[in-house]
Structure formats: C-alpha cells, structure tokens
Amino acid sequence: MANGQTRNGICQVCGKSKPKSQLVPASVVRNTVADGIRREHPDWSGDGFICRADLNRYRSRYIQSLLEQEKGQLTTLEQEVAESLIQHEILSRNIESEFEKRATLGEHLSDKLSEFGGSWAFLIAFGVFMLVWMGINSILLVRHPFDPYPYILLNLVLSCLAAIQAPVIMMSQNRQEAKDRMRSKHDYQINMKAELEIRQLHEKMDFLLSSQWQRLLEIQQVQLELMDEVTTHRRR
C-alpha cells in the first residue's frame, strides 16, 4: 500500500491522484505559465505536482495570450500552430502531394495542356502543321484546294485554337496560384511555430541559468559558513 502511494501523486490543479509518470514537478514549470496557474489556483505551490493534461492546457493559454498580444485576434492558422506546439505535432507536410490528391480530372488535364502548349514540341508541331496545310492547298491541290489562299479555314482553326487555349492556360494559372497560397500559408505556420519554440527555448535557458545562479549562491553561502566555523574553531 505504501509502495502504491509513492508511485502516485496529487495534481494541484484537478486534485486527482495520478501516477508519477503523468505528473510534472511544479518546480520545473516556467514562471510565466505558473503565474497563469496561480491566478486560478492561489494555493499553487512549487513543491507539488501538476498533471500533464492541465499543464498542456495552461501552456496553450499562455501561447495564445502571447499571440493575441502581438497579433490581436487569432486566426485559424495561428490556432493550429498553438495546438501543434502543445501536442508536440509536426506541421511540415508535403504540400505538392496533398494538393495533387485534391485535384480533379479537369485540373490535371488543364495542367497537361498548358505544359504542352508552352513547350518547343508544340511550336514545332504547330509550324509543321501550318506548312503542310499551306503546301497541300497551294501545291498538291492547286486546281481544287479545300482551303485556297488566303487560307480562311486555317485562320478559323487558329482562332478557335486560341479561344480554347486561353481559358485552359488561365485555369492552370489559377490552380498554380492556389497552390502558391497554400504553400505560403504552410510556410507561415512553420515560421511562426519555429519563432515560438525559440522563444520558449530562451525562457527555459533563462530559467536554468537563474536556477544555477541560485544554487551557486547557496553553495557559496554554505562554504562561507564552513570557513567561518573553521576560523572560529582555530581561534579557540
């Protein structure tokens, strides 16, 4: 029974008994987060424990308050960044594959047509087609051409091709712009998360340094007391 009690601890926030693996010592909680806990729980003590669920909840509030102070009302993207920090999730993902999975058949077709329309293969094939068309109507079928000079039917074909090609290219450009917007939002989330993590790392380093200075001062005081005792003992 005693062993079971030593393996468990009481969370100061929810007041429940939980295993030590689910608890965090209150002394390692950074002061900025501890201040938020202390506002709701005045009996908060640095000698007790807090469960990880409650600690993550207060950390989330602290991060959201930081973002609100700097940016005002949080957007959906910023809320996702705050949640990923608390849950220790990775925001990086393959935008290209995710975007391609959501694309329809028409969007894939417009991309392929735009890619072919902006290549040397299309220009060469189009030039050869025009030369063959004019050669057939001017040389082979000189007596009974189906499209005599000035090639009115060819002009009609070219006009129809231009009328069809322009919307296809615009659809592909719109899809590329949507992909760029999605990529920029993703980069914004990653940059914001990196900035917040660096800030948290600085706070942890400051906390560790201050703790080390306090310990060094305590060691110095103990050494001075020992030296005083040694000197007084020698005088006697």
C-alpha positions in Angstrom: 0.0 0.0 0.0 2.8 2.3 0.8 4.6 1.5 -2.4 1.4 2.3 -4.3 1.2 5.7 -2.7 4.8 6.5 -3.5 4.2 5.8 -7.2 1.3 8.2 -7.3 1.0 11.9 -6.7 -1.7 14.6 -6.3 -2.2 17.2 -9.1 -2.6 20.6 -7.5 -5.0 21.8 -10.3 -7.5 18.9 -10.7 -6.8 17.4 -7.3 -6.7 13.8 -8.6 -4.3 11.1 -7.7 -2.3 10.1 -10.8 0.9 8.0 -11.5 4.2 9.9 -11.3 4.7 9.3 -15.0 1.7 11.5 -15.7 2.8 14.2 -13.3 5.3 17.1 -13.7 7.1 18.7 -10.7 5.8 22.2 -10.1 9.3 23.5 -9.7 10.1 22.9 -13.4 7.1 24.8 -14.7 8.3 28.2 -16.1 7.2 31.3 -14.2 5.1 32.7 -16.9 2.9 29.6 -17.1 2.9 29.3 -13.3 1.6 32.8 -13.0 -1.4 31.9 -15.1 -2.0 28.8 -12.9 -1.6 30.8 -9.7 -4.3 33.3 -10.8 -6.9 30.5 -10.9 -5.4 28.4 -8.0 -3.9 30.7 -5.3 -2.8 27.7 -3.3 -0.3 26.7 -6.1 3.0 25.6 -4.6 6.3 24.9 -6.2 6.8 21.8 -4.1 3.8 19.9 -5.5 2.9 18.3 -8.9 0.7 19.1 -11.9 -0.6 16.5 -14.4 0.4 16.8 -18.0 -3.1 17.4 -19.3 -3.6 20.5 -17.1 0.0 21.7 -17.8 -0.6 21.5 -21.6 -3.9 23.4 -21.1 -2.2 26.3 -19.3 0.7 26.2 -21.8 -1.8 26.6 -24.6 -3.4 29.5 -22.9 0.0 31.2 -22.4 0.9 30.7 -26.1 -2.5 32.0 -27.2 -2.1 35.1 -25.0 1.4 35.8 -26.5 0.0 35.6 -30.0 -3.0 37.8 -29.1 -0.8 40.4 -27.6 1.3 40.6 -30.7 -1.3 40.0 -33.4 -4.6 40.7 -31.9 -7.4 38.2 -32.6 -6.0 34.7 -33.5 -6.7 33.3 -37.0 -7.3 29.7 -37.7 -3.8 29.2 -38.9 -2.4 30.7 -35.6 -4.7 28.5 -33.5 -3.4 25.4 -35.4 0.2 26.5 -34.6 -0.7 26.9 -30.9 -2.3 23.5 -30.8 0.6 21.8 -32.6 3.0 23.3 -30.0 1.0 21.9 -27.1 0.5 18.5 -28.7 4.1 18.4 -30.0 2.9 17.7 -33.5 4.9 18.3 -36.7 3.4 20.9 -39.1 5.7 20.1 -42.0 3.9 18.1 -44.7 4.2 17.5 -48.5 2.0 20.3 -50.0 2.5 19.1 -53.5 1.2 15.6 -53.0 -1.7 16.9 -50.8 -2.7 19.4 -53.5 -2.5 16.8 -56.2 -4.8 14.4 -54.4 -7.5 17.1 -54.2 -7.2 18.0 -57.9 -10.0 17.0 -60.3 -9.6 15.4 -63.7 -10.2 18.7 -65.5 -7.5 20.4 -63.4 -5.0 17.7 -64.3 -6.0 18.0 -68.0 -5.6 21.8 -68.0 -2.1 21.4 -66.4 -1.0 18.9 -69.1 -2.4 21.0 -71.9 -0.7 24.2 -70.6 2.5 22.3 -70.2 2.4 21.1 -73.8 1.2 24.4 -75.1 4.2 26.2 -73.6 6.8 23.8 -75.0 9.0 23.7 -78.1 7.3 20.4 -79.1 4.0 22.4 -79.5 5.7 25.2 -81.5 7.4 22.7 -83.9 4.3 20.6 -84.4 2.2 23.7 -85.0 4.7 25.1 -87.5 4.8 21.7 -89.4 1.0 21.6 -89.4 0.7 25.0 -91.0 3.4 24.3 -93.6 1.7 21.0 -94.5 -1.7 22.7 -94.7 -0.5 25.5 -97.0 1.6 23.1 -99.1 -1.4 20.8 -99.7 -3.7 23.8 -100.7 -1.0 25.6 -102.7 0.9 22.8 -104.5 -0.9 19.4 -104.3 -4.4 20.6 -104.7 -3.7 23.7 -106.8 -6.7 23.2 -109.0 -9.3 22.2 -106.4 -8.0 23.2 -103.0 -10.3 22.8 -100.0 -8.8 26.0 -98.4 -7.4 28.3 -101.1 -5.3 31.3 -100.4 -5.6 33.3 -98.1 -6.5 30.2 -96.1 -9.7 31.3 -94.5 -10.4 27.9 -93.0 -6.9 27.8 -91.5 -7.5 31.2 -89.9 -10.7 29.9 -88.4 -8.9 26.9 -87.0 -6.2 29.1 -85.5 -8.8 31.5 -83.9 -10.7 28.5 -82.4 -7.4 27.1 -81.0 -6.5 30.5 -79.5 -10.0 30.8 -78.0 -9.7 27.4 -76.4 -6.1 27.6 -75.3 -6.5 30.9 -73.4 -9.1 29.6 -70.8 -7.1 26.4 -70.4 -4.0 28.4 -69.6 -5.9 30.6 -67.2 -7.3 27.6 -65.3 -3.8 26.2 -64.9 -2.5 29.6 -63.7 -5.4 29.8 -61.2 -4.5 26.4 -59.9 -0.9 27.3 -59.6 -1.8 30.5 -57.6 -4.0 28.4 -55.3 -1.0 26.0 -54.7 1.3 29.0 -54.0 -1.2 30.4 -51.5 -1.4 27.0 -49.8 2.4 26.8 -49.7 2.7 30.4 -48.3 0.2 29.6 -45.5 2.1 26.4 -44.7 5.4 28.4 -44.6 3.8 31.0 -42.4 2.7 28.3 -39.9 6.2 26.7 -39.8 7.9 30.1 -39.3 5.6 31.1 -36.5 6.0 27.7 -34.7 9.8 28.0 -35.0 9.7 31.5 -33.6 7.5 30.4 -30.6 9.7 27.4 -30.0 12.8 29.5 -30.0 11.2 31.9 -27.5 10.3 29.0 -25.3 13.8 27.7 -25.5 15.1 31.1 -24.4 12.8 31.1 -21.5 13.9 27.6 -20.5 17.6 28.7 -20.7 16.9 31.8 -18.6 15.1 29.6 -16.1 18.0 27.1 -15.9 20.6 29.9 -15.6 18.7 31.6 -12.8 18.4 28.2 -11.0 22.1 27.6 -11.4 22.9 31.0 -10.1 20.7 30.4 -7.1 22.4 27.1 -6.4 25.9 28.6 -6.8 24.9 31.4 -4.3 23.7 28.8 -1.9 26.9 26.8 -2.3 28.9 29.9 -1.7 27.0 30.8 1.4 27.5 27.2 2.8 31.2 27.5 2.0 31.4 30.8 3.8 29.6 29.4 6.8 32.1 26.5 6.8 35.0 28.8 6.6 33.7 30.9 9.4 33.3 27.8 11.5 36.8 26.7 10.7 38.3 30.1 11.6 36.4 30.3 14.8 37.4 26.8 15.7 41.1 27.6 15.0 40.9 30.7 17.2 39.6 28.7 20.1 
